[in-house]
Amino acid sequence: MSAILRLAGWLLAVALVALPVVAVVNGWVGASQWPLSKLRVTGEFQRVDGALLQKTLMPYAQRGFFAVDLEGARTAVARLPWVESADVRKRWPDVLEVRVTEHRPFARWGDDRLLSQQGRLFPAKGVQVPPGLPRLGGAESRVPEVVALYNESRELFTPIGFDVDVLQIDARGSWSLVLHSRARSGELAAAGSEVIVGRSGARARLKRFVRLMPQLLAQQEKVLTRADLRYTNGFALSWAPAPAPARPEAPVSPSAPAQPGGSTTQQGQT
């Protein structure tokens, strides 16, 4: 019995000592104590909104040095547009330090996402998409295959004056491309040409097509609009009339009097 009384007395003494300490600690490290008044951002980025980043972190910084939720702050920053990853730390006595890694866009993916140079997909909503990005598409699991064939296709078509604007693989595994000509002014070229590659032997079919494409274009005074490569011994090609050359505007004579209605008399061949 005496042992039980001694144990109870010991527990009571510990409680009497611990409770005031807990109360003091709660008041000292509570949300309103030791606020983080400085934000230090590191990392190279151009598109992340600095004002939005600061606004996102403010609720966490105000909780105080010892009470700040670093994981919550990191998650909130990682959700911001253009942020690939974020690391949030605190530095005594009042600094909240954030390191941001920004997505570097490589291509559009489908209608509503972008693909970064690191091979990660991220939403395009809320971001200003840079102009001139190629459009890739397919199942998310096939990102490496799509990127690999795009890079190879670009190496094939660039030497003959074409860019690959679109490359995608559909649900059946069939590949297709859209090409855009970089030909010099006055040359007949395939601007916006669709190329149907098919499901098998995509690389071999493209290499054969690229090898014969300059000869095919040289034999026609039309523009190639579609090429179907799904044939064993050839291609199915569709052509459209070449656009008429732009008519030069006739020079306006500086001495011509103004005509009724605000028009002017033009001289020159039309």
C-alpha positions as CSV (number, residue, x, y, z in Angstrom):
1,M,0.0,0.0,0.0
2,S,2.8,2.3,0.9
3,A,4.4,1.6,-2.5
4,I,1.2,2.6,-4.2
5,L,1.0,5.8,-2.3
6,R,4.5,6.7,-3.1
7,L,3.9,6.0,-6.8
8,A,0.8,8.2,-6.7
9,G,2.7,11.0,-5.0
10,W,5.5,10.8,-7.5
11,L,3.0,11.0,-10.4
12,L,1.3,13.9,-8.8
13,A,4.6,15.7,-8.4
14,V,5.5,15.2,-12.0
15,A,2.2,16.4,-13.2
16,L,2.5,19.6,-11.0
17,V,5.8,20.3,-12.5
18,A,5.0,19.4,-16.1
19,L,1.7,21.3,-16.5
20,P,3.2,24.7,-15.9
21,V,6.1,23.9,-18.2
22,V,3.6,22.8,-21.0
23,A,1.6,26.0,-20.4
24,V,4.7,28.1,-20.7
25,V,6.0,26.3,-23.8
26,N,2.6,26.6,-25.5
27,G,2.6,30.3,-24.9
28,W,6.2,30.8,-26.0
29,V,6.1,28.8,-29.2
30,G,2.5,29.4,-30.0
31,A,1.3,30.6,-33.3
32,S,1.6,34.3,-32.4
33,Q,5.1,34.0,-31.0
34,W,8.3,34.5,-33.0
35,P,6.7,35.3,-36.4
36,L,8.7,34.7,-39.5
37,S,9.1,38.2,-41.0
38,K,11.5,37.5,-43.9
39,L,11.0,35.4,-47.0
40,R,14.0,34.2,-48.9
41,V,13.4,32.6,-52.3
42,T,16.2,30.8,-54.2
43,G,16.2,29.0,-57.5
44,E,16.2,30.1,-61.1
45,F,12.7,30.8,-62.4
46,Q,11.1,33.2,-64.9
47,R,7.4,32.3,-65.0
48,V,6.5,31.6,-61.3
49,D,4.5,34.6,-60.0
50,G,6.5,36.1,-57.1
51,A,3.5,38.0,-55.7
52,L,1.4,34.8,-55.7
53,L,4.3,32.9,-54.1
54,Q,4.5,35.4,-51.3
55,K,0.7,35.4,-50.8
56,T,0.7,31.6,-50.6
57,L,3.4,31.5,-47.9
58,M,2.1,34.3,-45.7
59,P,-0.4,32.2,-43.7
60,Y,2.3,29.8,-42.8
61,A,4.9,32.4,-41.9
62,Q,2.5,34.1,-39.5
63,R,2.2,31.0,-37.4
64,G,5.6,31.5,-35.8
65,F,9.0,29.9,-36.0
66,F,8.2,26.9,-33.9
67,A,4.7,26.4,-35.1
68,V,5.1,26.8,-38.9
69,D,3.8,23.8,-41.0
70,L,6.7,23.3,-43.4
71,E,5.1,20.4,-45.2
72,G,1.9,22.3,-45.7
73,A,3.8,25.3,-47.0
74,R,5.8,23.1,-49.4
75,T,2.6,21.4,-50.7
76,A,0.9,24.8,-51.2
77,V,3.8,26.2,-53.2
78,A,4.1,23.0,-55.3
79,R,0.5,23.5,-56.5
80,L,1.3,26.9,-58.0
81,P,1.4,27.3,-61.8
82,W,4.8,26.5,-63.3
83,V,6.3,25.1,-60.0
84,E,7.8,21.6,-60.6
85,S,9.0,21.2,-57.0
86,A,9.5,23.2,-53.8
87,D,11.6,22.9,-50.6
88,V,10.6,25.0,-47.6
89,R,12.8,25.5,-44.6
90,K,13.1,27.9,-41.6
91,R,16.2,29.8,-40.6
92,W,16.6,31.2,-37.1
93,P,15.3,33.6,-36.0
94,D,12.7,34.8,-38.5
95,V,13.4,33.6,-42.0
96,L,11.3,31.3,-44.1
97,E,13.4,30.0,-46.9
98,V,11.9,28.6,-50.1
99,R,13.7,26.9,-53.0
100,V,11.7,26.7,-56.2
101,T,12.3,24.6,-59.3
102,E,10.4,25.7,-62.3
103,H,8.9,23.7,-65.1
104,R,10.7,24.3,-68.4
105,P,8.2,23.6,-71.1
106,F,9.2,21.3,-73.9
107,A,5.8,20.7,-75.7
108,R,2.1,20.8,-75.4
109,W,0.5,17.5,-74.5
110,G,-3.0,17.1,-75.7
111,D,-5.4,19.9,-75.2
112,D,-4.9,20.9,-71.5
113,R,-1.4,19.9,-70.4
114,L,2.3,20.7,-71.0
115,L,5.3,18.5,-71.0
116,S,8.4,19.7,-69.2
117,Q,12.0,19.2,-70.3
118,Q,12.2,16.8,-67.4
119,G,9.5,14.6,-68.9
120,R,6.8,15.6,-66.4
121,L,3.2,16.5,-67.4
122,F,1.6,19.5,-65.7
123,P,-1.6,21.5,-66.2
124,A,-1.7,24.2,-68.8
125,K,-4.6,25.9,-67.0
126,G,-3.6,29.2,-65.5
127,V,-0.3,29.5,-67.3
128,Q,0.7,31.5,-70.3
129,V,1.8,28.9,-72.8
130,P,4.9,30.0,-74.7
131,P,4.3,30.2,-78.5
132,G,5.9,27.8,-80.9
133,L,5.8,24.6,-78.8
134,P,5.1,21.4,-80.7
135,R,2.0,19.4,-79.8
136,L,2.5,15.9,-78.7
137,G,-0.1,13.4,-77.5
138,G,-0.9,9.9,-76.4
139,A,-1.4,7.9,-73.3
140,E,0.5,9.2,-70.3
141,S,2.4,5.9,-70.0
142,R,3.9,6.4,-73.5
143,V,5.5,9.8,-72.9
144,P,9.1,8.5,-73.3
145,E,8.2,6.8,-76.6
146,V,6.5,9.9,-78.0
147,V,9.3,12.2,-77.1
148,A,11.9,9.7,-78.5
149,L,10.1,9.5,-81.9
150,Y,9.6,13.3,-82.0
151,N,13.3,13.9,-81.5
152,E,14.2,11.4,-84.2
153,S,11.6,12.8,-86.6
154,R,12.9,16.3,-86.1
155,E,16.4,15.2,-86.9
156,L,15.0,13.5,-90.1
157,F,12.9,16.4,-91.4
158,T,15.0,19.4,-90.4
159,P,17.7,18.9,-93.0
160,I,15.1,19.0,-95.8
161,G,13.4,22.2,-94.4
162,F,10.5,20.9,-92.3
163,D,9.5,21.3,-88.7
164,V,7.4,18.7,-86.8
165,D,4.5,20.6,-85.4
166,V,2.4,17.7,-84.1
167,L,3.3,14.1,-83.3
168,Q,0.9,11.7,-81.5
169,I,-0.1,8.1,-81.0
170,D,-3.7,7.2,-80.8
171,A,-5.4,4.6,-78.6
172,R,-4.8,1.9,-81.2
173,G,-1.1,2.6,-81.3
174,S,-1.1,4.4,-84.7
175,W,1.4,7.2,-85.2
176,S,0.7,10.5,-87.1
177,L,2.6,13.8,-87.7
178,V,1.9,17.2,-89.0
179,L,4.7,19.0,-90.8
180,H,5.3,22.7,-91.4
181,S,7.6,23.9,-94.1
182,R,10.5,26.3,-93.5
183,A,11.1,26.7,-97.2
184,R,12.3,30.0,-98.6
185,S,9.9,32.4,-100.1
186,G,8.8,31.3,-103.6
187,E,9.3,27.6,-103.1
188,L,6.4,25.2,-103.2
189,A,6.3,23.3,-99.9
190,A,4.1,21.2,-97.7
191,A,2.7,23.6,-95.1
192,G,0.6,21.8,-92.5
193,S,1.0,18.4,-94.2
194,E,-0.5,15.4,-92.3
195,V,1.6,12.3,-92.3
196,I,-0.1,9.0,-91.3
197,V,2.6,6.6,-90.2
198,G,0.7,3.6,-88.8
199,R,1.4,1.2,-86.0
200,S,4.4,-0.8,-87.0
201,G,7.8,0.2,-88.4
202,A,7.3,3.9,-87.8
203,R,11.0,4.8,-87.9
204,A,11.7,2.8,-91.1
205,R,8.6,4.3,-92.8
206,L,9.6,7.8,-91.9
207,K,13.2,7.3,-93.1
208,R,12.0,6.0,-96.5
209,F,9.6,8.9,-96.8
210,V,12.2,11.5,-96.0
211,R,14.6,10.0,-98.5
212,L,12.1,10.4,-101.3
213,M,10.3,13.5,-100.2
214,P,12.5,16.1,-102.0
215,Q,12.0,14.2,-105.2
216,L,8.2,13.9,-104.7
217,L,7.9,17.7,-104.1
218,A,10.1,18.6,-107.0
219,Q,7.8,16.7,-109.5
220,Q,4.7,18.5,-108.4
221,E,3.5,22.1,-108.8
222,K,1.1,21.6,-105.9
223,V,1.3,21.4,-102.2
224,L,1.4,18.1,-100.3
225,T,-1.5,18.0,-97.8
226,R,-1.5,14.4,-96.7
227,A,0.8,11.4,-96.9
228,D,-0.2,7.9,-95.9
229,L,2.8,5.7,-95.3
230,R,0.9,2.5,-94.4
231,Y,1.8,0.8,-97.6
232,T,4.5,-1.8,-98.2
233,N,5.9,-0.5,-101.5
234,G,4.9,3.2,-101.6
235,F,2.8,6.1,-100.3
236,A,-0.7,7.5,-100.9
237,L,-0.3,11.2,-101.4
238,S,-2.9,14.0,-101.5
239,W,-2.2,17.3,-103.2
240,A,-3.7,20.8,-103.2
241,P,-3.3,23.6,-105.7
242,A,-0.4,25.9,-104.9
243,P,-1.5,29.2,-103.5
244,A,-1.4,32.0,-105.9
245,P,1.5,34.4,-105.4
246,A,0.6,37.6,-103.7
247,R,-0.2,40.5,-106.0
248,P,2.1,43.5,-105.3
249,E,0.2,46.6,-104.4
250,A,0.4,49.4,-107.0
251,P,2.3,52.4,-105.8
252,V,0.3,55.5,-105.0
253,S,1.3,58.6,-107.0
254,P,2.1,61.4,-104.5
255,S,0.8,63.9,-107.0
256,A,-2.6,62.3,-107.6
257,P,-5.5,64.4,-106.4
258,A,-7.8,63.0,-103.7
259,Q,-11.0,61.5,-105.1
260,P,-14.5,61.8,-103.6
261,G,-15.1,59.4,-100.8
262,G,-11.5,59.5,-99.6
263,S,-10.0,57.2,-102.3
264,T,-6.9,58.0,-104.3
265,T,-6.0,57.4,-107.9
266,Q,-3.4,54.6,-108.3
267,Q,-0.9,54.3,-111.0
268,G,0.9,51.1,-112.0
269,Q,0.1,47.7,-113.3
270,T,-2.6,45.6,-111.5
